Amino acid sequence: MFFTTRHYEKQTAAQGASVPTPNESVLALTEGEIKQSLTMEFVSNAVAVNPAKDSADDGVKILGRVQGLTSAQGS
């Protein structure tokens, strides 16, 4: 099986505080100005094996996974 998941991470600063400055890789993908929050989008691709019903093997095995940051939005 091949599958993809997408997840988001949002960092929000309290009123009067600031979001910690992200590294250069995140800044390169960031749209907008980081004032009070930063939302990052990650995509993960994975490969798994699901054994046949009559197999002695009893579970799905994840063979590999690659994850990367695809975008960021400051607000």
Predicted model as a PDB file, atoms N, CA, C, CB and O in Angstrom, pLDDT in the B-factor column:
MODEL        1                                                                  
ATOM      1  N   MET A   1       0.843  -1.163   0.000  1.00 91.00           N  
ATOM      2  CA  MET A   1       0.000   0.000   0.000  1.00 91.00           C  
ATOM      3  C   MET A   1       0.893   1.231   0.000  1.00 91.00           C  
ATOM      4  CB  MET A   1      -0.962  -0.005   1.210  1.00 91.00           C  
ATOM      5  O   MET A   1       1.953   1.253   0.625  1.00 91.00           O  
ATOM      6  N   PHE A   2       0.447   2.238  -0.704  1.00 94.00           N  
ATOM      7  CA  PHE A   2       1.076   3.549  -0.665  1.00 94.00           C  
ATOM      8  C   PHE A   2       0.035   4.507  -0.103  1.00 94.00           C  
ATOM      9  CB  PHE A   2       1.588   4.005  -2.094  1.00 94.00           C  
ATOM     10  O   PHE A   2      -1.134   4.441  -0.483  1.00 94.00           O  
ATOM     11  N   PHE A   3       0.437   5.380   0.783  1.00 92.00           N  
ATOM     12  CA  PHE A   3      -0.524   6.361   1.275  1.00 92.00           C  
ATOM     13  C   PHE A   3       0.182   7.642   1.689  1.00 92.00           C  
ATOM     14  CB  PHE A   3      -1.322   5.791   2.452  1.00 92.00           C  
ATOM     15  O   PHE A   3       1.386   7.668   1.944  1.00 92.00           O  
ATOM     16  N   THR A   4      -0.607   8.691   1.745  1.00 95.00           N  
ATOM     17  CA  THR A   4      -0.114  10.016   2.085  1.00 95.00           C  
ATOM     18  C   THR A   4      -0.973  10.601   3.197  1.00 95.00           C  
ATOM     19  CB  THR A   4      -0.111  10.943   0.845  1.00 95.00           C  
ATOM     20  O   THR A   4      -2.194  10.445   3.197  1.00 95.00           O  
ATOM     21  N   THR A   5      -0.339  11.263   4.126  1.00 95.00           N  
ATOM     22  CA  THR A   5      -1.075  11.993   5.159  1.00 95.00           C  
ATOM     23  C   THR A   5      -0.602  13.439   5.158  1.00 95.00           C  
ATOM     24  CB  THR A   5      -0.879  11.342   6.568  1.00 95.00           C  
ATOM     25  O   THR A   5       0.535  13.741   4.795  1.00 95.00           O  
ATOM     26  N   ARG A   6      -1.471  14.294   5.559  1.00 97.00           N  
ATOM     27  CA  ARG A   6      -1.158  15.723   5.639  1.00 97.00           C  
ATOM     28  C   ARG A   6      -1.512  16.173   7.043  1.00 97.00           C  
ATOM     29  CB  ARG A   6      -1.937  16.564   4.548  1.00 97.00           C  
ATOM     30  O   ARG A   6      -2.597  15.868   7.539  1.00 97.00           O  
ATOM     31  N   HIS A   7      -0.618  16.888   7.680  1.00 96.00           N  
ATOM     32  CA  HIS A   7      -0.943  17.410   9.003  1.00 96.00           C  
ATOM     33  C   HIS A   7      -0.390  18.821   9.163  1.00 96.00           C  
ATOM     34  CB  HIS A   7      -0.388  16.488  10.104  1.00 96.00           C  
ATOM     35  O   HIS A   7       0.523  19.243   8.454  1.00 96.00           O  
ATOM     36  N   TYR A   8      -0.969  19.521  10.108  1.00 97.00           N  
ATOM     37  CA  TYR A   8      -0.646  20.927  10.331  1.00 97.00           C  
ATOM     38  C   TYR A   8      -0.181  21.126  11.768  1.00 97.00           C  
ATOM     39  CB  TYR A   8      -1.865  21.828  10.024  1.00 97.00           C  
ATOM     40  O   TYR A   8      -0.644  20.458  12.692  1.00 97.00           O  
ATOM     41  N   GLU A   9       0.738  22.056  11.925  1.00 96.00           N  
ATOM     42  CA  GLU A   9       1.211  22.435  13.254  1.00 96.00           C  
ATOM     43  C   GLU A   9       1.099  23.945  13.344  1.00 96.00           C  
ATOM     44  CB  GLU A   9       2.690  21.946  13.518  1.00 96.00           C  
ATOM     45  O   GLU A   9       1.641  24.667  12.507  1.00 96.00           O  
ATOM     46  N   LYS A  10       0.399  24.418  14.356  1.00 96.00           N  
ATOM     47  CA  LYS A  10       0.230  25.864  14.520  1.00 96.00           C  
ATOM     48  C   LYS A  10       0.861  26.303  15.828  1.00 96.00           C  
ATOM     49  CB  LYS A  10      -1.267  26.258  14.482  1.00 96.00           C  
ATOM     50  O   LYS A  10       0.586  25.738  16.887  1.00 96.00           O  
ATOM     51  N   GLN A  11       1.705  27.312  15.742  1.00 94.00           N  
ATOM     52  CA  GLN A  11       2.321  27.920  16.924  1.00 94.00           C  
ATOM     53  C   GLN A  11       1.685  29.293  17.098  1.00 94.00           C  
ATOM     54  CB  GLN A  11       3.898  28.024  16.784  1.00 94.00           C  
ATOM     55  O   GLN A  11       1.720  30.121  16.188  1.00 94.00           O  
ATOM     56  N   THR A  12       1.108  29.527  18.261  1.00 95.00           N  
ATOM     57  CA  THR A  12       0.438  30.800  18.523  1.00 95.00           C  
ATOM     58  C   THR A  12       1.033  31.423  19.782  1.00 95.00           C  
ATOM     59  CB  THR A  12      -1.102  30.604  18.676  1.00 95.00           C  
ATOM     60  O   THR A  12       1.194  30.754  20.803  1.00 95.00           O  
ATOM     61  N   ALA A  13       1.354  32.700  19.696  1.00 93.00           N  
ATOM     62  CA  ALA A  13       1.922  33.417  20.840  1.00 93.00           C  
ATOM     63  C   ALA A  13       0.814  34.152  21.584  1.00 93.00           C  
ATOM     64  CB  ALA A  13       3.023  34.412  20.380  1.00 93.00           C  
ATOM     65  O   ALA A  13      -0.174  34.582  20.988  1.00 93.00           O  
ATOM     66  N   ALA A  14       0.991  34.289  22.876  1.00 92.00           N  
ATOM     67  CA  ALA A  14       0.048  35.047  23.694  1.00 92.00           C  
ATOM     68  C   ALA A  14       0.107  36.519  23.296  1.00 92.00           C  
ATOM     69  CB  ALA A  14       0.358  34.873  25.208  1.00 92.00           C  
ATOM     70  O   ALA A  14       1.098  36.975  22.726  1.00 92.00           O  
ATOM     71  N   GLN A  15      -0.949  37.252  23.598  1.00 88.00           N  
ATOM     72  CA  GLN A  15      -1.008  38.682  23.298  1.00 88.00           C  
ATOM     73  C   GLN A  15       0.208  39.387  23.892  1.00 88.00           C  
ATOM     74  CB  GLN A  15      -2.316  39.305  23.844  1.00 88.00           C  
ATOM     75  O   GLN A  15       0.491  39.240  25.081  1.00 88.00           O  
ATOM     76  N   GLY A  16       0.914  40.137  23.085  1.00 87.00           N  
ATOM     77  CA  GLY A  16       2.091  40.873  23.535  1.00 87.00           C  
ATOM     78  C   GLY A  16       3.396  40.097  23.413  1.00 87.00           C  
ATOM     79  O   GLY A  16       4.472  40.676  23.558  1.00 87.00           O  
ATOM     80  N   ALA A  17       3.318  38.800  23.151  1.00 89.00           N  
ATOM     81  CA  ALA A  17       4.523  37.973  22.970  1.00 89.00           C  
ATOM     82  C   ALA A  17       4.705  37.709  21.481  1.00 89.00           C  
ATOM     83  CB  ALA A  17       4.420  36.619  23.770  1.00 89.00           C  
ATOM     84  O   ALA A  17       3.860  38.092  20.673  1.00 89.00           O  
ATOM     85  N   SER A  18       5.798  37.060  21.120  1.00 86.00           N  
ATOM     86  CA  SER A  18       6.029  36.747  19.710  1.00 86.00           C  
ATOM     87  C   SER A  18       6.312  35.263  19.523  1.00 86.00           C  
ATOM     88  CB  SER A  18       7.193  37.578  19.158  1.00 86.00           C  
ATOM     89  O   SER A  18       6.783  34.583  20.435  1.00 86.00           O  
ATOM     90  N   VAL A  19       6.016  34.780  18.335  1.00 88.00           N  
ATOM     91  CA  VAL A  19       6.300  33.387  17.985  1.00 88.00           C  
ATOM     92  C   VAL A  19       7.813  33.257  17.845  1.00 88.00           C  
ATOM     93  CB  VAL A  19       5.555  32.952  16.656  1.00 88.00           C  
ATOM     94  O   VAL A  19       8.444  34.133  17.252  1.00 88.00           O  
ATOM     95  N   PRO A  20       8.414  32.192  18.372  1.00 88.00           N  
ATOM     96  CA  PRO A  20       9.863  32.003  18.203  1.00 88.00           C  
ATOM     97  C   PRO A  20      10.240  32.019  16.718  1.00 88.00           C  
ATOM     98  CB  PRO A  20      10.317  30.669  18.856  1.00 88.00           C  
ATOM     99  O   PRO A  20       9.523  31.457  15.890  1.00 88.00           O  
ATOM    100  N   THR A  21      11.345  32.651  16.388  1.00 86.00           N  
ATOM    101  CA  THR A  21      11.769  32.749  14.993  1.00 86.00           C  
ATOM    102  C   THR A  21      12.113  31.370  14.451  1.00 86.00           C  
ATOM    103  CB  THR A  21      12.977  33.697  14.855  1.00 86.00           C  
ATOM    104  O   THR A  21      12.968  30.678  15.005  1.00 86.00           O  
ATOM    105  N   PRO A  22      11.434  30.958  13.346  1.00 91.00           N  
ATOM    106  CA  PRO A  22      11.729  29.647  12.760  1.00 91.00           C  
ATOM    107  C   PRO A  22      13.068  29.657  12.020  1.00 91.00           C  
ATOM    108  CB  PRO A  22      10.603  29.227  11.802  1.00 91.00           C  
ATOM    109  O   PRO A  22      13.639  30.717  11.766  1.00 91.00           O  
ATOM    110  N   ASN A  23      13.560  28.466  11.679  1.00 92.00           N  
ATOM    111  CA  ASN A  23      14.835  28.394  10.964  1.00 92.00           C  
ATOM    112  C   ASN A  23      14.673  28.868   9.511  1.00 92.00           C  
ATOM    113  CB  ASN A  23      15.389  26.950  10.998  1.00 92.00           C  
ATOM    114  O   ASN A  23      13.553  29.109   9.061  1.00 92.00           O  
ATOM    115  N   GLU A  24      15.760  28.997   8.797  1.00 95.00           N  
ATOM    116  CA  GLU A  24      15.758  29.545   7.432  1.00 95.00           C  
ATOM    117  C   GLU A  24      14.940  28.703   6.465  1.00 95.00           C  
ATOM    118  CB  GLU A  24      17.179  29.662   6.917  1.00 95.00           C  
ATOM    119  O   GLU A  24      14.334  29.248   5.543  1.00 95.00           O  
ATOM    120  N   SER A  25      14.907  27.387   6.652  1.00 93.00           N  
ATOM    121  CA  SER A  25      14.133  26.508   5.768  1.00 93.00           C  
ATOM    122  C   SER A  25      12.644  26.811   5.871  1.00 93.00           C  
ATOM    123  CB  SER A  25      14.395  25.032   6.111  1.00 93.00           C  
ATOM    124  O   SER A  25      11.942  26.833   4.860  1.00 93.00           O  
ATOM    125  N   VAL A  26      12.166  27.042   7.078  1.00 94.00           N  
ATOM    126  CA  VAL A  26      10.750  27.381   7.276  1.00 94.00           C  
ATOM    127  C   VAL A  26      10.471  28.773   6.724  1.00 94.00           C  
ATOM    128  CB  VAL A  26      10.366  27.309   8.780  1.00 94.00           C  
ATOM    129  O   VAL A  26       9.458  28.984   6.058  1.00 94.00           O  
ATOM    130  N   LEU A  27      11.353  29.716   6.994  1.00 94.00           N  
ATOM    131  CA  LEU A  27      11.154  31.084   6.501  1.00 94.00           C  
ATOM    132  C   LEU A  27      11.086  31.130   4.972  1.00 94.00           C  
ATOM    133  CB  LEU A  27      12.285  31.994   6.998  1.00 94.00           C  
ATOM    134  O   LEU A  27      10.343  31.938   4.415  1.00 94.00           O  
ATOM    135  N   ALA A  28      11.841  30.285   4.298  1.00 95.00           N  
ATOM    136  CA  ALA A  28      11.839  30.268   2.836  1.00 95.00           C  
ATOM    137  C   ALA A  28      10.476  29.855   2.276  1.00 95.00           C  
ATOM    138  CB  ALA A  28      12.922  29.321   2.322  1.00 95.00           C  
ATOM    139  O   ALA A  28      10.118  30.250   1.167  1.00 95.00           O  
ATOM    140  N   LEU A  29       9.721  29.070   3.030  1.00 95.00           N  
ATOM    141  CA  LEU A  29       8.407  28.600   2.575  1.00 95.00           C  
ATOM    142  C   LEU A  29       7.246  29.395   3.156  1.00 95.00           C  
ATOM    143  CB  LEU A  29       8.237  27.151   2.929  1.00 95.00           C  
ATOM    144  O   LEU A  29       6.087  29.115   2.850  1.00 95.00           O  
ATOM    145  N   THR A  30       7.547  30.380   3.988  1.00 96.00           N  
ATOM    146  CA  THR A  30       6.497  31.114   4.692  1.00 96.00           C  
ATOM    147  C   THR A  30       5.911  32.242   3.842  1.00 96.00           C  
ATOM    148  CB  THR A  30       7.044  31.683   5.990  1.00 96.00           C  
ATOM    149  O   THR A  30       6.623  33.063   3.264  1.00 96.00           O  
ATOM    150  N   GLU A  31       4.580  32.240   3.795  1.00 96.00           N  
ATOM    151  CA  GLU A  31       3.845  33.346   3.170  1.00 96.00           C  
ATOM    152  C   GLU A  31       3.255  34.183   4.290  1.00 96.00           C  
ATOM    153  CB  GLU A  31       2.720  32.827   2.188  1.00 96.00           C  
ATOM    154  O   GLU A  31       2.884  33.649   5.335  1.00 96.00           O  
ATOM    155  N   GLY A  32       3.165  35.479   4.083  1.00 95.00           N  
ATOM    156  CA  GLY A  32       2.625  36.368   5.099  1.00 95.00           C  
ATOM    157  C   GLY A  32       3.658  36.705   6.153  1.00 95.00           C  
ATOM    158  O   GLY A  32       4.765  36.165   6.167  1.00 95.00           O  
ATOM    159  N   GLU A  33       3.271  37.607   7.030  1.00 93.00           N  
ATOM    160  CA  GLU A  33       4.161  38.052   8.098  1.00 93.00           C  
ATOM    161  C   GLU A  33       3.823  37.319   9.387  1.00 93.00           C  
ATOM    162  CB  GLU A  33       4.057  39.580   8.301  1.00 93.00           C  
ATOM    163  O   GLU A  33       2.655  37.205   9.757  1.00 93.00           O  
ATOM    164  N   ILE A  34       4.842  36.825  10.063  1.00 93.00           N  
ATOM    165  CA  ILE A  34       4.633  36.104  11.314  1.00 93.00           C  
ATOM    166  C   ILE A  34       4.494  37.133  12.428  1.00 93.00           C  
ATOM    167  CB  ILE A  34       5.807  35.104  11.605  1.00 93.00           C  
ATOM    168  O   ILE A  34       5.492  37.649  12.931  1.00 93.00           O  
ATOM    169  N   LYS A  35       3.250  37.433  12.813  1.00 91.00           N  
ATOM    170  CA  LYS A  35       2.993  38.400  13.876  1.00 91.00           C  
ATOM    171  C   LYS A  35       2.651  37.681  15.180  1.00 91.00           C  
ATOM    172  CB  LYS A  35       1.853  39.355  13.475  1.00 91.00           C  
ATOM    173  O   LYS A  35       3.335  37.844  16.191  1.00 91.00           O  
ATOM    174  N   GLN A  36       1.570  36.874  15.140  1.00 93.00           N  
ATOM    175  CA  GLN A  36       1.127  36.200  16.355  1.00 93.00           C  
ATOM    176  C   GLN A  36       1.054  34.676  16.183  1.00 93.00           C  
ATOM    177  CB  GLN A  36      -0.232  36.738  16.774  1.00 93.00           C  
ATOM    178  O   GLN A  36       1.006  33.944  17.172  1.00 93.00           O  
ATOM    179  N   SER A  37       1.045  34.193  14.922  1.00 95.00           N  
ATOM    180  CA  SER A  37       0.981  32.738  14.748  1.00 95.00           C  
ATOM    181  C   SER A  37       1.702  32.296  13.473  1.00 95.00           C  
ATOM    182  CB  SER A  37      -0.482  32.271  14.710  1.00 95.00           C  
ATOM    183  O   SER A  37       1.893  33.069  12.535  1.00 95.00           O  
ATOM    184  N   LEU A  38       2.089  31.027  13.482  1.00 96.00           N  
ATOM    185  CA  LEU A  38       2.742  30.404  12.337  1.00 96.00           C  
ATOM    186  C   LEU A  38       2.126  29.022  12.175  1.00 96.00           C  
ATOM    187  CB  LEU A  38       4.309  30.325  12.523  1.00 96.00           C  
ATOM    188  O   LEU A  38       2.159  28.208  13.098  1.00 96.00           O  
ATOM    189  N   THR A  39       1.563  28.760  10.991  1.00 97.00           N  
ATOM    190  CA  THR A  39       0.979  27.453  10.701  1.00 97.00           C  
ATOM    191  C   THR A  39       1.837  26.777   9.647  1.00 97.00           C  
ATOM    192  CB  THR A  39      -0.505  27.579  10.223  1.00 97.00           C  
ATOM    193  O   THR A  39       2.075  27.337   8.577  1.00 97.00           O  
ATOM    194  N   MET A  40       2.307  25.559   9.955  1.00 97.00           N  
ATOM    195  CA  MET A  40       3.146  24.808   9.022  1.00 97.00           C  
ATOM    196  C   MET A  40       2.391  23.574   8.544  1.00 97.00           C  
ATOM    197  CB  MET A  40       4.492  24.404   9.686  1.00 97.00           C  
ATOM    198  O   MET A  40       1.714  22.906   9.325  1.00 97.00           O  
ATOM    199  N   GLU A  41       2.514  23.280   7.256  1.00 97.00           N  
ATOM    200  CA  GLU A  41       1.869  22.104   6.666  1.00 97.00           C  
ATOM    201  C   GLU A  41       2.934  21.080   6.310  1.00 97.00           C  
ATOM    202  CB  GLU A  41       1.035  22.490   5.409  1.00 97.00           C  
ATOM    203  O   GLU A  41       3.919  21.402   5.646  1.00 97.00           O  
ATOM    204  N   PHE A  42       2.733  19.848   6.754  1.00 97.00           N  
ATOM    205  CA  PHE A  42       3.643  18.750   6.482  1.00 97.00           C  
ATOM    206  C   PHE A  42       2.915  17.680   5.681  1.00 97.00           C  
ATOM    207  CB  PHE A  42       4.210  18.166   7.792  1.00 97.00           C  
ATOM    208  O   PHE A  42       1.732  17.429   5.911  1.00 97.00           O  
ATOM    209  N   VAL A  43       3.611  17.051   4.748  1.00 97.00           N  
ATOM    210  CA  VAL A  43       3.075  15.916   4.009  1.00 97.00           C  
ATOM    211  C   VAL A  43       3.989  14.730   4.271  1.00 97.00           C  
ATOM    212  CB  VAL A  43       2.959  16.225   2.472  1.00 97.00           C  
ATOM    213  O   VAL A  43       5.213  14.855   4.243  1.00 97.00           O  
ATOM    214  N   SER A  44       3.380  13.579   4.526  1.00 97.00           N  
ATOM    215  CA  SER A  44       4.121  12.356   4.805  1.00 97.00           C  
ATOM    216  C   SER A  44       3.667  11.284   3.821  1.00 97.00           C  
ATOM    217  CB  SER A  44       3.912  11.889   6.282  1.00 97.00           C  
ATOM    218  O   SER A  44       2.469  11.049   3.665  1.00 97.00           O  
ATOM    219  N   ASN A  45       4.617  10.637   3.161  1.00 97.00           N  
ATOM    220  CA  ASN A  45       4.339   9.536   2.242  1.00 97.00           C  
ATOM    221  C   ASN A  45       4.867   8.258   2.872  1.00 97.00           C  
ATOM    222  CB  ASN A  45       4.985   9.782   0.833  1.00 97.00           C  
ATOM    223  O   ASN A  45       5.964   8.240   3.431  1.00 97.00           O  
ATOM    224  N   ALA A  46       4.077   7.180   2.779  1.00 96.00           N  
ATOM    225  CA  ALA A  46       4.493   5.931   3.408  1.00 96.00           C  
ATOM    226  C   ALA A  46       4.184   4.737   2.512  1.00 96.00           C  
ATOM    227  CB  ALA A  46       3.806   5.762   4.762  1.00 96.00           C  
ATOM    228  O   ALA A  46       3.317   4.794   1.641  1.00 96.00           O  
ATOM    229  N   VAL A  47       4.917   3.661   2.751  1.00 96.00           N  
ATOM    230  CA  VAL A  47       4.724   2.390   2.055  1.00 96.00           C  
ATOM    231  C   VAL A  47       4.525   1.332   3.136  1.00 96.00           C  
ATOM    232  CB  VAL A  47       5.952   2.038   1.104  1.00 96.00           C  
ATOM    233  O   VAL A  47       5.286   1.265   4.101  1.00 96.00           O  
ATOM    234  N   ALA A  48       3.484   0.500   2.961  1.00 94.00           N  
ATOM    235  CA  ALA A  48       3.183  -0.537   3.938  1.00 94.00           C  
ATOM    236  C   ALA A  48       2.817  -1.835   3.232  1.00 94.00           C  
ATOM    237  CB  ALA A  48       2.044  -0.092   4.869  1.00 94.00           C  
ATOM    238  O   ALA A  48       2.428  -1.838   2.064  1.00 94.00           O  
ATOM    239  N   VAL A  49       2.948  -2.933   3.962  1.00 93.00           N  
ATOM    240  CA  VAL A  49       2.556  -4.248   3.452  1.00 93.00           C  
ATOM    241  C   VAL A  49       1.430  -4.766   4.343  1.00 93.00           C  
ATOM    242  CB  VAL A  49       3.779  -5.252   3.425  1.00 93.00           C  
ATOM    243  O   VAL A  49       1.557  -4.796   5.567  1.00 93.00           O  
ATOM    244  N   ASN A  50       0.334  -5.172   3.717  1.00 89.00           N  
ATOM    245  CA  ASN A  50      -0.802  -5.752   4.417  1.00 89.00           C  
ATOM    246  C   ASN A  50      -0.868  -7.217   4.009  1.00 89.00           C  
ATOM    247  CB  ASN A  50      -2.146  -4.993   4.088  1.00 89.00           C  
ATOM    248  O   ASN A  50      -1.209  -7.513   2.864  1.00 89.00           O  
ATOM    249  N   PRO A  51      -0.552  -8.141   4.910  1.00 88.00           N  
ATOM    250  CA  PRO A  51      -0.505  -9.551   4.535  1.00 88.00           C  
ATOM    251  C   PRO A  51      -1.881 -10.101   4.140  1.00 88.00           C  
ATOM    252  CB  PRO A  51       0.060 -10.367   5.680  1.00 88.00           C  
ATOM    253  O   PRO A  51      -2.910  -9.573   4.561  1.00 88.00           O  
ATOM    254  N   ALA A  52      -1.889 -11.157   3.334  1.00 86.00           N  
ATOM    255  CA  ALA A  52      -3.128 -11.817   2.921  1.00 86.00           C  
ATOM    256  C   ALA A  52      -3.839 -12.407   4.138  1.00 86.00           C  
ATOM    257  CB  ALA A  52      -2.836 -12.923   1.875  1.00 86.00           C  
ATOM    258  O   ALA A  52      -3.210 -12.685   5.159  1.00 86.00           O  
ATOM    259  N   LYS A  53      -5.157 -12.597   4.022  1.00 83.00           N  
ATOM    260  CA  LYS A  53      -5.938 -13.140   5.141  1.00 83.00           C  
ATOM    261  C   LYS A  53      -5.426 -14.495   5.617  1.00 83.00           C  
ATOM    262  CB  LYS A  53      -7.392 -13.267   4.739  1.00 83.00           C  
ATOM    263  O   LYS A  53      -5.430 -14.769   6.817  1.00 83.00           O  
ATOM    264  N   ASP A  54      -4.984 -15.345   4.691  1.00 83.00           N  
ATOM    265  CA  ASP A  54      -4.542 -16.689   5.072  1.00 83.00           C  
ATOM    266  C   ASP A  54      -3.060 -16.745   5.472  1.00 83.00           C  
ATOM    267  CB  ASP A  54      -4.791 -17.647   3.927  1.00 83.00           C  
ATOM    268  O   ASP A  54      -2.515 -17.827   5.691  1.00 83.00           O  
ATOM    269  N   SER A  55      -2.420 -15.588   5.566  1.00 83.00           N  
ATOM    270  CA  SER A  55      -1.006 -15.528   5.930  1.00 83.00           C  
ATOM    271  C   SER A  55      -0.825 -15.742   7.429  1.00 83.00           C  
ATOM    272  CB  SER A  55      -0.398 -14.182   5.508  1.00 83.00           C  
ATOM    273  O   SER A  55      -1.697 -15.390   8.223  1.00 83.00           O  
ATOM    274  N   ALA A  56       0.309 -16.318   7.808  1.00 83.00           N  
ATOM    275  CA  ALA A  56       0.644 -16.477   9.229  1.00 83.00           C  
ATOM    276  C   ALA A  56       1.009 -15.136   9.858  1.00 83.00           C  
ATOM    277  CB  ALA A  56       1.806 -17.471   9.401  1.00 83.00           C  
ATOM    278  O   ALA A  56       0.953 -14.967  11.076  1.00 83.00           O  
ATOM    279  N   ASP A  57       1.380 -14.193   9.007  1.00 80.00           N  
ATOM    280  CA  ASP A  57       1.726 -12.840   9.469  1.00 80.00           C  
ATOM    281  C   ASP A  57       0.438 -12.143   9.895  1.00 80.00           C  
ATOM    282  CB  ASP A  57       2.472 -12.015   8.346  1.00 80.00           C  
ATOM    283  O   ASP A  57      -0.546 -12.172   9.156  1.00 80.00           O  
ATOM    284  N   ASP A  58       0.425 -11.522  11.064  1.00 78.00           N  
ATOM    285  CA  ASP A  58      -0.834 -10.990  11.597  1.00 78.00           C  
ATOM    286  C   ASP A  58      -0.967  -9.470  11.591  1.00 78.00           C  
ATOM    287  CB  ASP A  58      -1.004 -11.465  12.978  1.00 78.00           C  
ATOM    288  O   ASP A  58      -1.903  -8.947  12.196  1.00 78.00           O  
ATOM    289  N   GLY A  59      -0.087  -8.757  10.944  1.00 87.00           N  
ATOM    290  CA  GLY A  59      -0.234  -7.309  11.014  1.00 87.00           C  
ATOM    291  C   GLY A  59       0.371  -6.557   9.848  1.00 87.00           C  
ATOM    292  O   GLY A  59       1.204  -7.076   9.105  1.00 87.00           O  
ATOM    293  N   VAL A  60      -0.070  -5.323   9.711  1.00 89.00           N  
ATOM    294  CA  VAL A  60       0.451  -4.421   8.694  1.00 89.00           C  
ATOM    295  C   VAL A  60       1.846  -3.979   9.122  1.00 89.00           C  
ATOM    296  CB  VAL A  60      -0.494  -3.190   8.485  1.00 89.00           C  
ATOM    297  O   VAL A  60       2.078  -3.707  10.300  1.00 89.00           O  
ATOM    298  N   LYS A  61       2.762  -3.908   8.185  1.00 91.00           N  
ATOM    299  CA  LYS A  61       4.120  -3.444   8.470  1.00 91.00           C  
ATOM    300  C   LYS A  61       4.415  -2.207   7.642  1.00 91.00           C  
ATOM    301  CB  LYS A  61       5.161  -4.552   8.180  1.00 91.00           C  
ATOM    302  O   LYS A  61       4.250  -2.215   6.423  1.00 91.00           O  
ATOM    303  N   ILE A  62       4.853  -1.146   8.303  1.00 91.00           N  
ATOM    304  CA  ILE A  62       5.271   0.073   7.609  1.00 91.00           C  
ATOM    305  C   ILE A  62       6.718  -0.152   7.167  1.00 91.00           C  
ATOM    306  CB  ILE A  62       5.130   1.365   8.535  1.00 91.00           C  
ATOM    307  O   ILE A  62       7.594  -0.403   7.995  1.00 91.00           O  
ATOM    308  N   LEU A  63       6.960  -0.061   5.862  1.00 95.00           N  
ATOM    309  CA  LEU A  63       8.302  -0.301   5.326  1.00 95.00           C  
ATOM    310  C   LEU A  63       9.137   0.969   5.242  1.00 95.00           C  
ATOM    311  CB  LEU A  63       8.205  -0.930   3.957  1.00 95.00           C  
ATOM    312  O   LEU A  63      10.359   0.930   5.381  1.00 95.00           O  
ATOM    313  N   GLY A  64       8.475   2.083   5.016  1.00 96.00           N  
ATOM    314  CA  GLY A  64       9.220   3.334   4.904  1.00 96.00           C  
ATOM    315  C   GLY A  64       8.295   4.533   4.958  1.00 96.00           C  
ATOM    316  O   GLY A  64       7.116   4.444   4.614  1.00 96.00           O  
ATOM    317  N   ARG A  65       8.845   5.655   5.396  1.00 95.00           N  
ATOM    318  CA  ARG A  65       8.058   6.878   5.516  1.00 95.00           C  
ATOM    319  C   ARG A  65       8.972   8.070   5.278  1.00 95.00           C  
ATOM    320  CB  ARG A  65       7.371   6.974   6.910  1.00 95.00           C  
ATOM    321  O   ARG A  65      10.090   8.119   5.790  1.00 95.00           O  
ATOM    322  N   VAL A  66       8.489   9.028   4.497  1.00 97.00           N  
ATOM    323  CA  VAL A  66       9.228  10.255   4.232  1.00 97.00           C  
ATOM    324  C   VAL A  66       8.296  11.417   4.548  1.00 97.00           C  
ATOM    325  CB  VAL A  66       9.746  10.316   2.744  1.00 97.00           C  
ATOM    326  O   VAL A  66       7.158  11.447   4.081  1.00 97.00           O  
ATOM    327  N   GLN A  67       8.770  12.366   5.333  1.00 95.00           N  
ATOM    328  CA  GLN A  67       7.959  13.515   5.724  1.00 95.00           C  
ATOM    329  C   GLN A  67       8.701  14.795   5.378  1.00 95.00           C  
ATOM    330  CB  GLN A  67       7.620  13.470   7.235  1.00 95.00           C  
ATOM    331  O   GLN A  67       9.927  14.855   5.473  1.00 95.00           O  
ATOM    332  N   GLY A  68       7.954  15.821   4.975  1.00 96.00           N  
ATOM    333  CA  GLY A  68       8.587  17.099   4.682  1.00 96.00           C  
ATOM    334  C   GLY A  68       7.632  18.267   4.842  1.00 96.00           C  
ATOM    335  O   GLY A  68       6.416  18.117   4.716  1.00 96.00           O  
ATOM    336  N   LEU A  69       8.188  19.414   5.118  1.00 96.00           N  
ATOM    337  CA  LEU A  69       7.427  20.656   5.216  1.00 96.00           C  
ATOM    338  C   LEU A  69       7.116  21.130   3.809  1.00 96.00           C  
ATOM    339  CB  LEU A  69       8.210  21.747   6.017  1.00 96.00           C  
ATOM    340  O   LEU A  69       8.021  21.237   2.982  1.00 96.00           O  
ATOM    341  N   THR A  70       5.849  21.416   3.518  1.00 96.00           N  
ATOM    342  CA  THR A  70       5.482  21.858   2.178  1.00 96.00           C  
ATOM    343  C   THR A  70       5.068  23.325   2.110  1.00 96.00           C  
ATOM    344  CB  THR A  70       4.369  21.007   1.661  1.00 96.00           C  
ATOM    345  O   THR A  70       5.171  23.942   1.049  1.00 96.00           O  
ATOM    346  N   SER A  71       4.603  23.894   3.219  1.00 96.00           N  
ATOM    347  CA  SER A  71       4.254  25.316   3.216  1.00 96.00           C  
ATOM    348  C   SER A  71       4.151  25.830   4.654  1.00 96.00           C  
ATOM    349  CB  SER A  71       2.919  25.553   2.457  1.00 96.00           C  
ATOM    350  O   SER A  71       4.084  25.056   5.609  1.00 96.00           O  
ATOM    351  N   ALA A  72       4.142  27.136   4.774  1.00 97.00           N  
ATOM    352  CA  ALA A  72       3.977  27.786   6.082  1.00 97.00           C  
ATOM    353  C   ALA A  72       3.261  29.109   5.854  1.00 97.00           C  
ATOM    354  CB  ALA A  72       5.366  28.006   6.803  1.00 97.00           C  
ATOM    355  O   ALA A  72       3.435  29.763   4.825  1.00 97.00           O  
ATOM    356  N   GLN A  73       2.455  29.485   6.836  1.00 97.00           N  
ATOM    357  CA  GLN A  73       1.670  30.719   6.727  1.00 97.00           C  
ATOM    358  C   GLN A  73       1.791  31.490   8.042  1.00 97.00           C  
ATOM    359  CB  GLN A  73       0.165  30.409   6.394  1.00 97.00           C  
ATOM    360  O   GLN A  73       1.467  30.977   9.114  1.00 97.00           O  
ATOM    361  N   GLY A  74       2.254  32.706   7.937  1.00 95.00           N  
ATOM    362  CA  GLY A  74       2.329  33.579   9.114  1.00 95.00           C  
ATOM    363  C   GLY A  74       1.094  34.443   9.184  1.00 95.00           C  
ATOM    364  O   GLY A  74       0.526  34.820   8.159  1.00 95.00           O  
ATOM    365  N   SER A  75       0.681  34.754  10.396  1.00 93.00           N  
ATOM    366  CA  SER A  75      -0.437  35.682  10.580  1.00 93.00           C  
ATOM    367  C   SER A  75      -0.320  36.380  11.924  1.00 93.00           C  
ATOM    368  CB  SER A  75      -1.789  34.943  10.475  1.00 93.00           C  
ATOM    369  O   SER A  75      -1.168  37.203  12.268  1.00 93.00           O  
TER     370      SER A  75                                                      
ENDMDL                                                                          
END                                                                             
